[in-house]
């Protein structure tokens, strides 16, 4: 049906426009942070990746994954902050 196709296409178009509106400033922000704070930015990205993987692929059998993910995220954030303050950098600044 043409109306259903148009309805689906309009939603897809709006989702694409929304993704561009959100993604472009985010990409520019991350680029600027990597240029200014090279080492700590990589640790922050690694922390986001680890926590995202825990959210997407939760552990089987753990009912309270929400609070566990929050605790893990805070632990990674605290570790990154500690490493930044103590100048423990494993990635060279080029």
C-alpha positions as CSV (number, residue, x, y, z in Angstrom):
1,X,0.0,0.0,0.0
2,X,1.4,3.4,-0.9
3,X,0.2,5.2,2.2
4,X,2.0,2.6,4.5
5,X,5.2,2.9,2.4
6,X,5.1,6.7,2.6
7,X,4.5,6.5,6.4
8,X,7.4,4.2,6.8
9,X,9.7,6.2,4.6
10,X,8.8,9.5,6.4
11,X,9.7,7.9,9.7
12,X,13.0,6.6,8.3
13,X,13.8,10.0,6.9
14,X,13.1,11.7,10.2
15,X,15.2,9.2,12.1
16,X,18.1,9.8,9.6
17,X,17.8,13.6,10.1
18,X,17.7,13.2,13.9
19,X,20.8,10.9,13.8
20,X,22.7,13.5,11.8
21,X,21.6,16.3,14.1
22,X,22.9,14.4,17.1
23,X,25.9,12.6,15.6
24,X,27.6,15.6,13.9
25,X,28.0,17.7,17.1
26,X,29.0,14.5,19.1
27,X,31.7,13.6,16.5
28,X,33.1,17.1,16.6
29,X,33.1,17.1,20.4
30,X,34.9,13.8,20.6
31,X,37.4,14.9,18.0
32,X,38.1,18.1,20.0
33,X,38.5,16.2,23.2
34,X,40.9,13.6,21.7
35,X,43.0,16.5,20.3
36,X,43.1,18.3,23.6
37,X,43.1,15.4,26.1
38,X,44.6,12.5,24.1
39,X,45.2,9.9,26.8
40,X,42.2,10.4,29.1
41,X,39.9,10.6,26.1
42,X,40.9,7.1,25.0
43,X,40.2,5.8,28.5
44,X,36.8,7.5,28.5
45,X,35.9,5.9,25.2
46,X,37.1,2.5,26.5
47,X,34.9,2.9,29.5
48,X,31.9,3.8,27.4
49,X,32.5,0.8,25.2
50,X,32.9,-1.6,28.2
51,X,29.7,-0.4,29.9
52,X,27.8,-0.3,26.6
53,X,28.7,-4.0,26.0
54,X,27.5,-4.8,29.5
55,X,24.2,-3.1,28.7
56,X,23.7,-4.7,25.3
57,X,24.9,-8.2,26.4
58,X,23.9,-8.5,30.1
59,X,25.1,-11.4,32.2
60,X,22.7,-14.3,32.3
61,X,21.2,-15.0,35.7
62,X,21.8,-11.6,37.3
63,X,18.4,-10.0,38.0
64,X,19.8,-6.7,39.1
65,X,21.9,-5.8,36.1
66,X,20.8,-2.1,36.3
67,X,22.6,-1.4,39.6
68,X,25.5,-3.6,38.7
69,X,26.1,-1.7,35.4
70,X,25.9,1.6,37.3
71,X,28.5,0.4,39.8
72,X,30.8,-0.8,37.0
73,X,30.4,2.5,35.2
74,X,31.3,4.5,38.3
75,X,34.3,2.2,39.0
76,X,35.6,2.8,35.4
77,X,35.0,6.5,35.8
78,X,36.8,6.7,39.1
79,X,39.7,4.6,37.8
80,X,40.1,6.9,34.8
81,X,40.0,10.0,37.0
82,X,42.6,8.5,39.3
83,X,44.9,7.6,36.4
84,X,44.5,11.1,35.0
85,X,45.4,12.7,38.3
86,X,48.3,10.4,38.9
87,X,49.4,10.9,35.2
88,X,49.3,7.1,34.6
89,X,49.1,7.2,30.8
90,X,49.5,4.0,28.8
91,X,48.8,5.6,25.5
92,X,51.5,8.0,24.2
93,X,50.6,11.5,23.2
94,X,51.6,11.9,19.6
